[in-house]
């Protein structure tokens, strides 16, 4: 029995290692997809990848969602899969004040609680469904069933949720927490990149404005407005406006006639 038990423990250890390797591979796929994002709209694709990875790991949620806290508008910005996991290319905004789900998730996020479970049944479930229906969201009553469990893990910018018809074991909640942690790191980097790109773009625009300003200040006669128009067209082109036919400056007098200086696209 001693030899057989040692063999049993070795097999358990090997299975645990194989499971961990499988989880790490799934997390890496999520990390890679998030890092490849160029725009926040791609969160719909990211949540679809997450759903697929959960399924690969033996979990079968009905839906999965990423809820970004938008305190400025007092809503969750939500990207979710449809029932069954297919991609839903739709940003949904739901008030943080909705009492049965959103308010509870928001309070957990504010308190930096790692995870919570929201078990909806009876009147609460029906009221939540009616709220979503009134908000004109794509939901069907039959999909809700008689019970809807929202398993929630928080991260710095929001919530990661899987929806199941029954409560899930602690192992599933821990797995969701790990997905949230991985997504948090890569999503934060995505936001930092977005911010850096916006700052670089603003610096580029300011430089272009300064060149137009400098050319305007260097004028000695009104006839040089054509050179200012030319510089304007050049700077607009450098900022990505490649298809401009004409850049023109019009000066109107009191009789509503005008003089025009133009820089036209060369053939």
KELUMBA-183633 format. One record per residue: residue in three letters; residue number from 0; x, y, z of N, C-alpha, C in turn. Coordinates in steps of 0.001 Angstrom, whole numbers, plus 524288, in hexadecimal, padded with zeros to 5 digits. Example, Ala and Ser with C-alpha at 12.3 -4.5 7.8 and 13.67 -1.06 7.14 Angstrom:
<nodes>
NODE residuo num  n_xx  n_yy  n_zz ca_xx ca_yy ca_zz  c_xx  c_yy  c_zz
NODE     ALA   0 83386 7E9C6 81E78 8300C 7EE6C 81E78 83390 7F31C 81E78
NODE     SER   1 83232 7F736 81BA8 83566 7FBDC 81BE4 83264 8001E 81EBE
</nodes>
This chain:
<nodes>
NODE residuo num  n_xx  n_yy  n_zz ca_xx ca_yy ca_zz  c_xx  c_yy  c_zz
NODE     UNK   0 80346 7FB52 80000 80000 80000 80000 8036E 804E7 80000
NODE     UNK   1 807CB 8049F 802F3 80B57 8091F 80330 80D47 80A92 7FDC3
NODE     UNK   2 80F02 806B2 7FAC8 810F2 807B6 7F57C 80C96 809C0 7F1F0
NODE     UNK   3 807FE 80765 7F276 80395 80910 7EF35 801ED 80EA3 7F08C
NODE     UNK   4 80211 81005 7F5A0 80081 81534 7F750 80463 81953 7F576
NODE     UNK   5 80965 817FE 7F5AE 80D5E 81B9C 7F3AD 80C8D 81C85 7EDD7
NODE     UNK   6 80B4B 81861 7EB0F 80A27 818D0 7E57A 80566 81C4A 7E49A
NODE     UNK   7 80174 81BB2 7E7EB 7FCBA 81ED9 7E79A 7FE02 824A2 7E863
NODE     UNK   8 8014B 825D2 7EC34 802CE 82B3C 7ED3D 805E9 82D84 7E8B3
NODE     UNK   9 80952 82A51 7E659 80C59 82C10 7E1C8 808B8 82D69 7DD3D
NODE     UNK  10 804BD 82A23 7DC6D 800F9 82B28 7D83F 7FDE3 83028 7D950
NODE     UNK  11 7FC53 830EC 7DE3F 7F995 835B4 7DFB4 7FCE6 83A81 7DE88
NODE     UNK  12 801E1 83A33 7DFEE 8057B 83E8A 7DF07 80617 83F9C 7D936
NODE     UNK  13 8068E 83B73 7D61F 80729 83C0C 7D077 80243 83E7F 7CE14
NODE     UNK  14 7FDB3 83CD4 7CFF6 7F8C6 83EFB 7CE04 7F84D 844C6 7CF66
NODE     UNK  15 7F9E4 8462C 7D424 7F9B5 84B9F 7D5D4 7FD58 84EF6 7D285
NODE     UNK  16 801F8 84CD8 7D154 805B3 84FAF 7CE13 8039F 85067 7C888
NODE     UNK  17 8012B 84C50 7C673 7FEEF 84CA3 7C137 7FA7D 8509E 7C113
NODE     UNK  18 7F74E 850A6 7C53D 7F2FB 8545E 7C58F 7F513 859F9 7C5CF
NODE     UNK  19 7F924 85AC0 7C8E8 7FB75 85FF5 7C966 7FDBC 861C5 7C435
NODE     UNK  20 80030 85E47 7C166 80256 85F9B 7BC41 7FDFB 86129 7B880
NODE     UNK  21 7F994 85E67 7B8DA 7F511 85F96 7B58C 7F2E1 86501 7B6D5
NODE     UNK  22 7F288 86620 7BBE8 7F096 86B3E 7BD9E 7F43F 86F94 7BBC9
NODE     UNK  23 7F94F 86ED7 7BC6F 7FD21 872CD 7BADF 7FCE4 873D5 7B501
NODE     UNK  24 7FC12 86FBC 7B1EE 7FB92 87068 7AC3F 7F6BE 8739F 7AAEF
NODE     UNK  25 7F26C 8729B 7ADB9 7ED99 8758E 7ACD8 7EE53 87B41 7AE51
NODE     UNK  26 7F0DB 87C38 7B2B4 7F1E1 88190 7B473 7F55E 8846F 7B08D
NODE     UNK  27 7F91C 881B8 7AE5C 7FCA6 8842A 7AA93 7F9BE 885AC 7A59E
NODE     UNK  28 7F5FB 8828A 7A3FA 7F2DB 883E8 79F57 7EFAC 888D5 7A052
NODE     UNK  29 7ED93 8894A 7A505 7EAAB 88E04 7A669 7EE58 892B3 7A692
NODE     UNK  30 7F2E1 891FC 7A8F4 7F6C6 89630 7A94B 7F867 897F7 7A3D2
NODE     UNK  31 7F951 89451 7A05E 7FAFD 89593 79B0A 7F6CC 8988F 7981C
NODE     UNK  32 7F1E0 896D8 798AA 7EDA2 89986 795E6 7ECDD 89F0E 797EA
NODE     UNK  33 7ED48 89FAE 79D09 7EC9E 8A4E4 79F46 7F0FE 8A886 79D8A
NODE     UNK  34 7F5C8 8A691 79D6B 7FA3E 8A9BE 79BDB 7F9F1 8AB3F 79621
NODE     UNK  35 7F713 8A835 7930C 7F69F 8A953 78D73 7F269 8AD61 78C47
NODE     UNK  36 7EF77 8AF09 79041 7EB3F 8B2CB 78F59 7ED64 8B801 78D72
NODE     UNK  37 7EAAC 8BA47 789B4 7EBEE 8BF81 787D1 7E7C5 8C374 7897E
NODE     UNK  38 7E33A 8C17D 78B0D 7DEDF 8C4E9 78C82 7DB8E 8C228 79093
NODE     UNK  39 7D913 8C52D 79406 7D5E4 8C2DF 79821 7D150 8BFB5 795FB
NODE     UNK  40 7CFB0 8C0BE 79116 7CB7D 8BDBD 78EB5 7CCE9 8B7F8 78E3D
NODE     UNK  41 7D1F8 8B6D2 78E24 7D3B4 8B16E 78D9B 7D2F2 8AE4E 7929B
NODE     UNK  42 7D0EF 8B0C1 796B7 7CFB8 8ADDE 79B79 7CB9F 8A9AB 79A6D
NODE     UNK  43 7C848 8AA77 7967D 7C468 8A673 79526 7C720 8A17B 7934C
NODE     UNK  44 7CB6E 8A221 79062 7CE6C 89D95 78E9C 7D15C 89B12 7932B
NODE     UNK  45 7D352 89E55 796B0 7D63D 89C56 79B32 7D2C7 89904 79EB4
NODE     UNK  46 7CDF5 89AD5 79FB1 7CA79 897CF 7A314 7C8ED 892B4 7A076
NODE     UNK  47 7C8AB 89299 79B3E 7C783 88DBE 79870 7CC03 889DE 79911
NODE     UNK  48 7D0D0 88BD4 798D1 7D564 8887F 799B4 7D551 88660 79F47
NODE     UNK  49 7D3FA 889A7 7A30C 7D3A7 887E2 7A877 7CFAD 88381 7A910
NODE     UNK  50 7CB21 88441 7A6B0 7C706 88049 7A702 7C906 87B1A 7A4CF
NODE     UNK  51 7CB9B 87B57 7A056 7CDA5 87696 79DDB 7D1A1 873E0 7A15D
NODE     UNK  52 7D4EF 876F8 7A3FA 7D8DE 874B0 7A766 7D66D 87239 7AC3F
NODE     UNK  53 7D253 874AC 7AE57 7CF8B 8724A 7B2B5 7CD3E 86D0B 7B114
NODE     UNK  54 7CB28 86CF1 7AC5E 7C8D2 86819 7AA6C 7CCF8 863DD 7A9C2
NODE     UNK  55 7D18D 86563 7A7CC 7D5E4 861A9 7A72B 7D783 85F55 7AC69
NODE     UNK  56 7D6D0 86269 7B08C 7D860 8609C 7B5C6 7D418 85D87 7B885
NODE     UNK  57 7CFE1 85C65 7B59D 7CBC0 85921 7B7CF 7C762 85C19 7BA63
NODE     UNK  58 7C796 8614F 7BA2E 7C368 8647C 7BC5D 7BF67 865A0 7B80F
NODE     UNK  59 7BA75 865F3 7B993 7B65A 866C1 7B5B0 7B2C3 86B49 7B741
NODE     UNK  60 7B4C7 87021 7B766 7B14E 87485 7B897 7AD7B 87578 7B423
NODE     UNK  61 7A8FE 877A5 7B569 7A53E 87913 7B14F 7A71A 87DEA 7AE65
NODE     UNK  62 7A91F 881A6 7B155 7AB15 88675 7AF02 7AFCD 88846 7B222
NODE     UNK  63 7B2B8 88BD0 7AFC7 7B728 88E2E 7B278 7B73B 893F0 7B105
NODE     UNK  64 7B910 89735 7B4A4 7B8F8 89CD5 7B39F 7BD8B 89F93 7B641
NODE     UNK  65 7BF3C 8A3CA 7B3C5 7C2EE 8A778 7B619 7BFE8 8AC7B 7B717
NODE     UNK  66 7BFD5 8AE3B 7BBFC 7BD18 8B311 7BD63 7C11C 8B716 7BF34
NODE     UNK  67 7C1E2 8BB29 7BC27 7C57D 8BF57 7BD8D 7C27F 8C38B 7C07E
NODE     UNK  68 7C478 8C517 7C50A 7C1D4 8C91F 7C824 7C292 8CE6E 7C58D
NODE     UNK  69 7BE35 8D0FA 7C467 7BE31 8D634 7C20E 7BB8C 8D9DE 7C5EF
NODE     UNK  70 7BE9C 8DBC4 7C9A9 7BC5A 8DEFB 7CDD5 7BA9E 8E450 7CBD6
NODE     UNK  71 7BD18 8E626 7C7B0 7BBA0 8EB3E 7C581 7B5ED 8EB3E 7C3CD
NODE     UNK  72 7B443 8E6FE 7C13B 7AED3 8E68C 7BF7A 7AB89 8E33F 7C32A
NODE     UNK  73 7ADFB 8E159 7C76A 7AB57 8DE39 7CB67 7A8E4 8D94D 7C911
NODE     UNK  74 7ABEE 8D698 7C5D8 7AA1F 8D1C3 7C360 7AE97 8CDD0 7C321
NODE     UNK  75 7AD26 8C8EE 7C237 7B0DE 8C4FF 7C077 7B0D7 8C506 7BA7E
NODE     UNK  76 7B57C 8C54C 7B814 7B5FB 8C453 7B278 7B6E2 8BE77 7B1DB
NODE     UNK  77 7B335 8BBC8 7AF73 7B340 8B60C 7AF7C 7B3FE 8B3DD 7A9FF
NODE     UNK  78 7B7CA 8B051 7A989 7B87C 8AD1E 7A4D4 7B789 8A77B 7A682
NODE     UNK  79 7B40B 8A4C3 7A3CF 7B28F 89F89 7A582 7B20C 89BDD 7A0DF
NODE     UNK  80 7B249 896CF 7A1FD 7B0F2 892F4 79E07 7AB0A 89239 79E0A
NODE     UNK  81 7A909 89024 799CD 7A38B 88EAB 799AD 7A2E3 88978 79C80
NODE     UNK  82 79DFE 887E3 79D34 79CF5 882D2 79F97 79F9D 87E94 79C5A
NODE     UNK  83 7A2F1 87B87 79EE1 7A5C7 8776C 79C21 7AB4E 87900 79AA2
NODE     UNK  84 7ACA1 87DF8 79B5D 7B213 87F89 79AB1 7B36F 88246 795A8
NODE     UNK  85 7AFCB 882C6 791F2 7B11A 88571 78D15 7B1D6 88B46 78E17
NODE     UNK  86 7B4BF 88DC4 78AA5 7B644 8932E 78B73 7B1A6 896E4 78AC6
NODE     UNK  87 7B139 89A97 78E57 7AD32 89E9C 78E0F 7AFEC 8A3D6 78D3E
NODE     UNK  88 7AFCD 8A5CA 78866 7B28D 8AAA4 7871F 7AF3A 8AF60 788AD
NODE     UNK  89 7AE81 8AFEB 78DC2 7AB0C 8B3FE 78FA8 7ACE4 8B5D0 79501
NODE     UNK  90 7ADCB 8BAE0 7958C 7AEF8 8BD2C 79AA2 7A9CF 8BE67 79D4B
NODE     UNK  91 7A931 8BC52 7A204 7A47A 8BD45 7A517 7A5FC 8C08C 7A9CF
NODE     UNK  92 7A2E2 8C481 7AAF9 7A3C3 8C7B2 7AF98 79F29 8C708 7B353
NODE     UNK  93 7A05E 8C593 7B836 79C4E 8C4B3 7BC1F 79DA0 8C7DC 7C100
NODE     UNK  94 799BE 8CA69 7C32A 79A70 8CDC4 7C7B8 79CAA 8CAB9 7CC5B
NODE     UNK  95 7A02B 8CD40 7CF34 7A263 8CAEF 7D3EE 79E55 8CA83 7D846
NODE     UNK  96 799DF 8CD17 7D7A3 795DC 8CD1E 7DBB6 7921B 8C885 7DB6D
NODE     UNK  97 7924B 8C553 7D73D 78ED5 8C0BB 7D6EB 78FED 8BD58 7DBBF
NODE     UNK  98 78BE3 8BC35 7DEF5 78CDE 8BA21 7E437 78E71 8B46A 7E4A3
NODE     UNK  99 78CA5 8B11B 7E11D 78D58 8AB7D 7E1DC 792B0 8A971 7E029
NODE     UNK 100 7950F 8ABFC 7DC3B 79A18 8AA21 7DA3A 79E2A 8AE85 7DA0D
NODE     UNK 101 79CF8 8B2AC 7D728 7A0E3 8B6B6 7D628 7A2BE 8B96D 7DB21
NODE     UNK 102 79F1B 8BAC6 7DE7C 7A083 8BD6C 7E351 7A3F4 8B9F3 7E6BF
NODE     UNK 103 7A2B2 8B4EB 7E6FB 7A5CE 8B141 7EA1B 7AB4D 8B0A6 7E7DA
NODE     UNK 104 7ABA0 8B059 7E29D 7B0C3 8AFE7 7E027 7B3F7 8B4D6 7E106
NODE     UNK 105 7B167 8B956 7E088 7B427 8BE4E 7E134 7B63A 8BEDC 7E6C7
NODE     UNK 106 7B30B 8BD6E 7EAA3 7B4C2 8BDB4 7F013 7B95A 8BA16 7F117
NODE     UNK 107 7B939 8B56F 7EEC3 7BD9A 8B1C0 7EF51 7C28B 8B3FE 7ECE2
NODE     UNK 108 7C1EC 8B668 7E84E 7C66B 8B8D2 7E5A5 7C8A6 8BD4B 7E8E2
NODE     UNK 109 7C536 8C09C 7EB07 7C6E3 8C503 7EE33 7C9CC 8C329 7F30F
NODE     UNK 110 7C7E0 8BEE8 7F554 7CA45 8BCCB 7FA0C 7CF14 8B979 7F8E6
NODE     UNK 111 7D04E 8B8D3 7F3CE 7D4B6 8B594 7F217 7D42F 8AFF7 7F3F7
NODE     UNK 112 7CF42 8AE25 7F438 7CE41 8A8A9 7F577 7CFDC 8A55D 7F0CA
NODE     UNK 113 7D2B3 8A12E 7F1CB 7D4F3 89E1B 7ED88 7D0C8 89B8E 7EA25
NODE     UNK 114 7CCB5 8995F 7EC9D 7C888 896CC 7E99B 7C399 89675 7ECE9
NODE     UNK 115 7BF28 8964D 7EA30 7BA1E 89576 7ECC2 7B6BB 8920A 7E93B
NODE     UNK 116 7B2A5 88FCB 7EB7E 7AECF 88CCA 7E880 7A970 88F24 7E97A
NODE     UNK 117 7A6A4 89048 7E545 7A15F 89275 7E5A0 79D98 88E56 7E39A
NODE     UNK 118 79A50 88C5A 7E70C 796BF 8880E 7E5CE 7913A 88A3F 7E531
NODE     UNK 119 78F63 88AA6 7E063 78A47 88CEE 7DF48 78627 888AC 7DE97
NODE     UNK 120 781F8 88921 7E1A0 77D89 88596 7E129 77888 888A1 7E24D
NODE     UNK 121 7741D 88658 7E0FC 76F18 88885 7E272 76E37 88E0F 7E089
NODE     UNK 122 76C31 89166 7E41F 76ACF 896C1 7E2B7 76F82 899EC 7E0EC
NODE     UNK 123 773FE 8991B 7E36B 778B3 89C07 7E1E8 77A37 89AD8 7DC47
NODE     UNK 124 779F1 895DF 7DADE 77B36 8944D 7D58A 77764 896C5 7D1A9
NODE     UNK 125 77262 896A6 7D2EB 76E73 898D8 7CF69 76F1A 89EC5 7CEE7
NODE     UNK 126 77026 8A163 7D32D 770EE 8A70F 7D304 775C4 8A879 7CFDA
NODE     UNK 127 779DE 8A552 7D061 77EAA 8A659 7CD64 77DB0 8A590 7C78E
NODE     UNK 128 77ACF 8A16D 7C63B 7798C 8A07E 7C0BF 77655 8A500 7BE87
NODE     UNK 129 7727E 8A6DC 7C171 76F37 8AB2D 7BF9C 7726F 8B028 7BEF4
NODE     UNK 130 77638 8B0E1 7C268 779AF 8B56B 7C1EB 77CC6 8B52D 7BCD4
NODE     UNK 131 77F0C 8B097 7BB98 7820C 8AFF5 7B6CA 77E8A 8B08E 7B1FE
NODE     UNK 132 779D4 8AE75 7B26A 77625 8AEE6 7AE10 774AA 8B49C 7AD1E
NODE     UNK 133 773AE 8B77F 7B155 77257 8BD03 7B0E0 776D6 8C02A 7AE90
NODE     UNK 134 77BA6 8BE71 7AFB5 78045 8C107 7AD89 7814C 8BF70 7A7E0
NODE     UNK 135 77DCC 8BC30 7A5AF 77E01 8BA6C 7A043 78304 8B760 79F11
NODE     UNK 136 78474 8B406 7A2C8 788FB 8B0A9 7A206 78739 8AB6F 79FB2
NODE     UNK 137 78ABE 8A8D8 79CBD 78949 8A3F2 79A15 78914 89F4E 79DD8
NODE     UNK 138 784CA 89EE6 7A0DF 78428 89A96 7A49D 77EF6 897DC 7A39D
NODE     UNK 139 77ECE 892CB 7A4ED 779FE 88FC1 7A462 778C5 88D28 7A999
NODE     UNK 140 773DF 88D37 7AB0E 77255 88B23 7B032 7739F 8855C 7B0C1
NODE     UNK 141 772EC 88262 7AC9E 773D2 87CBC 7ACFD 7798C 87B7A 7AE11
NODE     UNK 142 77D15 87EE3 7AC50 782A3 87E03 7AD42 783E8 87EE1 7B304
NODE     UNK 143 7810F 88273 7B589 781F9 8837D 7BB0F 780CE 87EB6 7BE6B
NODE     UNK 144 77CDB 87BA0 7BCED 77B57 87734 7C027 77933 87909 7C55D
NODE     UNK 145 779C3 875BF 7C964 777CF 8770A 7CE9A 77C1A 878C3 7D255
NODE     UNK 146 780ED 878BA 7D05A 7854F 87A47 7D3AD 789B7 87C57 7D042
NODE     UNK 147 78C22 88079 7D203 7906C 882E0 7CF11 794A3 88471 7D300
NODE     UNK 148 79922 881E8 7D297 79D63 882E3 7D645 7A1AE 88602 7D388
NODE     UNK 149 7A2D3 88A9A 7D59C 7A6F6 88DF8 7D387 7ABD0 88D44 7D6F1
NODE     UNK 150 7AFC9 88AB7 7D4B1 7B4B5 889F1 7D76A 7B85D 88E5D 7D5C9
NODE     UNK 151 7BA10 89182 7D97E 7BC9F 89680 7D866 7C216 896A7 7DABD
NODE     UNK 152 7C5E7 8985D 7D792 7CB2E 89973 7D983 7CC89 89F07 7D7FD
NODE     UNK 153 7CECE 8A1F0 7DB94 7D001 8A76D 7DA9B 7D5A4 8A81A 7D8D4
NODE     UNK 154 7D68E 8AC61 7D5F7 7DBE9 8AE16 7D4BE 7DBFA 8B409 7D502
NODE     UNK 155 7E052 8B676 7D40C 7E0F0 8BC04 7D53C 7DD2E 8BF86 7D23D
NODE     UNK 156 7DB96 8BDEB 7CD88 7D83A 8C13B 7CA4C 7D292 8BF64 7CA09
NODE     UNK 157 7D16E 8BAD4 7CC50 7CC17 8B8FB 7CBE5 7CB4D 8B375 7CDDB
NODE     UNK 158 7C809 8B093 7CB00 7C609 8AB7E 7CCB3 7C683 8A788 7C845
NODE     UNK 159 7C7B3 8A2AA 7C9AD 7C766 89E4C 7C60A 7C33C 89A93 7C824
NODE     UNK 160 7BF7E 89912 7C4C4 7BAF6 89608 7C682 7BA15 8913C 7C31E
NODE     UNK 161 7B8D2 88CE0 7C597 7B69B 88873 7C2C9 7B130 8876D 7C510
NODE     UNK 162 7AD8A 88619 7C1A3 7A823 8852B 7C336 7A6EE 87F63 7C293
NODE     UNK 163 7A4FC 87D06 7C6C3 7A3D6 87771 7C6C7 79E67 87686 7C925
NODE     UNK 164 79BF0 87209 7C7E7 796C0 870F4 7CA14 796F2 86EFB 7CFAF
NODE     UNK 165 79B7D 86D53 7D17A 79C2C 86B57 7D6C7 7A14A 86D7C 7D907
NODE     UNK 166 7A1CB 86DB8 7DE3A 7A6B4 86F78 7E096 7AB3F 86C05 7DEF3
NODE     UNK 167 7AFD2 86E46 7DE75 7B47A 86B72 7DCE2 7B7FD 86A79 7E197
NODE     UNK 168 7BB45 86657 7E16A 7BEC6 86536 7E5CD 7C2F8 86972 7E663
NODE     UNK 169 7C5A9 8695C 7EABE 7C9AD 86D3B 7EBE2 7CE06 86D2D 7E7CE
NODE     UNK 170 7CF2B 868A8 7E59F 7D335 8683C 7E199 7D1E9 86BBA 7DCE6
NODE     UNK 171 7CCE9 86BE5 7DB6A 7CB43 86F2E 7D70A 7CBF2 874F2 7D85A
NODE     UNK 172 7CA85 87676 7DD2E 7CB1A 87BE7 7DED9 7D0D7 87D76 7DEDA
NODE     UNK 173 7D436 87A09 7E0AA 7D9D7 87B23 7E0B6 7DBF2 87BB2 7DB24
NODE     UNK 174 7D9EC 8787B 7D7A6 7DB7F 878D6 7D228 7D9D4 87E18 7CFDF
NODE     UNK 175 7D50A 87FC1 7D119 7D322 884D3 7CF43 7D68E 88940 7D164
NODE     UNK 176 7D821 888D1 7D648 7DB8C 88CC2 7D8A3 7E0C7 88D0B 7D5C5
NODE     UNK 177 7E2CC 8889B 7D42C 7E7C4 88888 7D14A 7E729 88B0D 7CBE8
NODE     UNK 178 7E2D5 889F6 7C954 7E1CB 88C73 7C447 7E165 8925E 7C4EA
NODE     UNK 179 7DEC2 8940C 7C91C 7DE2F 899A5 7CA1B 7E37D 89C30 7CB0B
NODE     UNK 180 7E6DB 8998E 7CDEE 7EC0E 89BB4 7CF16 7EF58 89C3C 7CA26
NODE     UNK 181 7EF36 89848 7C6CA 7F22C 8987B 7C1E9 7F00A 89CC0 7BE57
NODE     UNK 182 7EAE4 89CFD 7BDE5 7E887 8A0FD 7BA9E 7E9C1 8A66E 7BCAF
NODE     UNK 183 7E9C9 8A70B 7C1C8 7EAD6 8AC25 7C42D 7F019 8AE4A 7C278
NODE     UNK 184 7F424 8AAFE 7C2C9 7F961 8ACC3 7C15E 7F9CD 8AE73 7BBB4
NODE     UNK 185 7F79C 8AB56 7B837 7F80D 8AC91 7B2A4 7F476 8B10B 7B11B
NODE     UNK 186 7EFD3 8B15C 7B38A 7EC35 8B59A 7B244 7EE5D 8BAD7 7B42D
NODE     UNK 187 7F0CE 8BAC5 7B8BF 7F341 8BF8F 7BABD 7F78A 8C162 7B708
NODE     UNK 188 7FA95 8BDA8 7B503 7FEA1 8BF1A 7B137 7FC23 8C140 7AC33
NODE     UNK 189 7F7D6 8BEF5 7AA88 7F513 8C0E1 7A5EB 7F358 8C68D 7A6BE
NODE     UNK 190 7F137 8C7BC 7AB63 7EF8C 8CD0F 7AC83 7F42A 8D0D7 7ACA8
NODE     UNK 191 7F895 8CF05 7AEBF 7FD4E 8D246 7AED5 7FF2A 8D376 7A950
NODE     UNK 192 7FEEF 8CF87 7A5EA 80073 8D054 7A074 7FCC4 8D426 79DC9
NODE     UNK 193 7F7B0 8D39B 79ECC 7F3DC 8D739 79C9E 7F504 8DCCF 79E59
NODE     UNK 194 7F63D 8DD6C 7A357 7F760 8E29A 7A573 7FC46 8E4E3 7A2FC
NODE     UNK 195 8005D 8E195 7A26E 80536 8E360 7A006 80461 8E4EB 79A53
NODE     UNK 196 80131 8E1CA 7978B 8000B 8E306 79211 7FD05 8E81D 79196
NODE     UNK 197 7F951 8E8FC 79531 7F64B 8EDDE 79520 7F9CC 8F288 7962B
NODE     UNK 198 7FD77 8F1E5 799CD 80119 8F620 79B05 804B5 8F741 7966F
NODE     UNK 199 8068A 8F316 793DA 809E7 8F3CB 78F4D 806F5 8F674 78AE1
NODE     UNK 200 8020B 8F4FD 78A2C 7FEC9 8F767 78623 7FDFD 8FD2F 78749
NODE     UNK 201 7FCF2 8FE79 78C37 7FC26 903EC 78DB1 8011B 9071E 78CCD
NODE     UNK 202 8059C 904CB 78DF8 80A92 9077E 78D04 80B69 9086B 78730
NODE     UNK 203 809E6 90493 78406 80A56 90508 77E5C 806CA 90970 77C54
NODE     UNK 204 80218 909BB 77E58 7FE6D 90DDE 77CC7 80079 91340 77E62
NODE     UNK 205 80274 913A0 78324 80489 918A2 78505 80920 91A72 781AB
NODE     UNK 206 80C74 916C8 7800F 810E6 91824 77CB4 80EFD 91A2D 7776B
NODE     UNK 207 80AF2 917AB 77547 808C0 91961 7704B 80657 91ED1 770C1
NODE     UNK 208 80381 91FC4 7750C 80130 924E6 775F3 80563 9291A 77660
NODE     UNK 209 809A9 927CB 778F1 80DE2 92B94 7799A 81063 92CF3 77465
NODE     UNK 210 810D6 9291E 770D3 8131B 92A3F 76BAE 80F8F 92DE8 76890
NODE     UNK 211 80A65 92D04 768E4 806B6 93083 76639 806DD 935F0 768B9
NODE     UNK 212 80719 93607 76DE1 8075B 93AFD 770B1 80C3F 93E0D 76F31
NODE     UNK 213 810A7 93B56 76EFF 815A2 93DE5 76DA9 81581 9401D 76821
NODE     UNK 214 81338 93D22 7647B 812FD 93F11 75F1B 80F6B 943CC 75EBB
NODE     UNK 215 80B2E 943C2 761C8 807A0 9483F 761C6 80A54 94D21 763FB
NODE     UNK 216 80D46 94C63 76838 80FE7 950C9 76AB3 8143C 95300 76748
NODE     UNK 217 81641 94FE1 7639F 81A8F 95198 7603F 818B3 9549C 75B75
NODE     UNK 218 8137E 95533 75AC6 8117A 957EA 75629 812E1 95DBE 75635
NODE     UNK 219 813D9 95FBF 7517F 814BB 9655D 750DB 81068 967D7 74D9E
NODE     UNK 220 80DD6 964C4 74A40 8097A 966B7 74720 80513 962BA 74741
NODE     UNK 221 8004F 96493 74620 7FBCE 96113 74622 7FC41 95CE2 741F3
NODE     UNK 222 7FF5A 95E00 73DEB 7FFFA 95A2A 739BE 80280 95522 73BB7
NODE     UNK 223 80543 95582 74005 807E2 950DF 74233 80414 94D24 744DC
NODE     UNK 224 7FF1E 94E9A 7450D 7FB3E 94AF9 74720 7FB18 945EA 74407
NODE     UNK 225 7FC87 94642 73EFF 7FCAD 9416B 73BE6 800CF 93DB4 73E04
NODE     UNK 226 80522 93FE3 74027 8092E 93C98 7427B 80751 93A3C 747A6
NODE     UNK 227 80423 93D43 74A7D 801E5 93B30 74F50 7FE27 936AC 74E0A
NODE     UNK 228 7FAFB 93761 749FA 7F768 93333 74852 7FA73 92E54 746B2
NODE     UNK 229 7FEDD 92F44 7440D 80229 92AE8 7426A 80466 92810 7472D
NODE     UNK 230 80629 92B14 74B0C 80846 928B6 74FD4 803FF 925C5 752C7
NODE     UNK 231 7FF4E 927F6 752CE 7FAE0 92561 75556 7F9C5 92018 752CD
NODE     UNK 232 7F9BE 92014 74D96 7F8C3 91B38 74AC1 7FD12 9173A 74BDB
NODE     UNK 233 801E2 9190F 74C09 80653 9159B 74D16 805D9 9132A 75282
NODE     UNK 234 80495 91658 75675 8043A 9145D 75BCC 7FF8A 910BF 75C83
NODE     UNK 235 7FB37 911F0 759F2 7F6B6 90E67 75A25 7F818 9091C 757CD
NODE     UNK 236 7FB3D 90934 7539B 7FCFF 90451 75136 80068 90132 754DC
NODE     UNK 237 803F6 903E1 757AB 8075A 9012C 75B67 8044B 8FED9 75FF3
NODE     UNK 238 7FFA3 90115 760FE 7FC52 8FF17 76536 7F895 8FAD2 7634E
NODE     UNK 239 7F95C 8F922 75E6B 7F65A 8F4AF 75C7A 7F1F1 8F609 758D4
NODE     UNK 240 7F114 8FB0F 757CE 7ECE8 8FCA4 75438 7EF15 8FCBC 74EA8
NODE     UNK 241 7EF62 8F834 74C3D 7F234 8F792 7474C 7EEF6 8F911 7427E
NODE     UNK 242 7E9E8 8F932 742E2 7E696 8F9CC 73E3A 7E455 8FF4B 73DA2
NODE     UNK 243 7E6C1 90322 73FF9 7E4C5 90878 73F7E 7E59C 90A7E 739F6
NODE     UNK 244 7E17A 90C4A 73779 7E1EC 90E9F 73243 7E3EE 91436 7329A
NODE     UNK 245 7E1C2 91725 73668 7E30E 91CB3 736DB 7E330 91E44 73C99
NODE     UNK 246 7E6F5 9219E 73E00 7E6DA 92478 742EA 7E683 92A38 7417E
NODE     UNK 247 7E2A7 92CF4 7438E 7E1C9 9325D 741E6 7E0DE 935E3 74694
NODE     UNK 248 7E27B 93AC9 745F1 7E168 93EE3 749C4 7DE05 942F5 74704
NODE     UNK 249 7D960 94407 74910 7D5C8 947DB 746CF 7D540 94C7C 74A8A
NODE     UNK 250 7D5D3 95126 74889 7D4FD 955EB 74B91 7D02E 958B5 7497A
NODE     UNK 251 7CC3A 95946 74CD3 7C753 95BC1 74B46 7C749 9617E 74CE8
NODE     UNK 252 7C501 964E1 7499C 7C45B 96A5E 74B10 7BEAE 96B55 74C9C
NODE     UNK 253 7BD79 9702B 74DDF 7B843 97172 74FC8 7B40B 970A9 74BA7
NODE     UNK 254 7B57E 970B3 746B0 7B1AF 96FFA 74285 7B10E 96A34 74112
NODE     UNK 255 7B36D 966E4 7443B 7B2F9 96137 743AB 7B5AD 95F27 73EC0
NODE     UNK 256 7B948 9621E 73CB9 7BCBD 96014 738AA 7C1BC 95E4A 73B57
NODE     UNK 257 7C4CA 95B39 738A5 7C973 9593F 73B4C 7CDF9 9589F 73785
NODE     UNK 258 7D294 95879 739F3 7D75D 95725 73723 7D916 951C6 73906
NODE     UNK 259 7DB5C 94EC1 73592 7DCBD 94966 736EA 7E255 94832 73566
NODE     UNK 260 7E523 94583 73901 7EA65 94389 737F0 7EA3F 93DA0 738C0
NODE     UNK 261 7EBDF 93ABA 734CE 7EB2E 93508 734F7 7F03A 9321E 733E3
NODE     UNK 262 7F093 92D7F 7362D 7F4B9 929C8 734E5 7F1FF 924E0 732F7
NODE     UNK 263 7F2B7 923B4 72DE8 7EFE1 91F6D 72B8A 7F34A 91A90 72B0B
NODE     UNK 264 7F0B4 91615 72AD7 7F36D 91128 72A12 7F5C5 910FE 7249F
NODE     UNK 265 7FAD2 90FA8 7244E 7FD46 90F51 71F32 7FBD4 90A31 71C96
NODE     UNK 266 7FB50 90A2D 71759 7F9C2 90572 71475 7FDAB 9010C 7156C
</nodes>
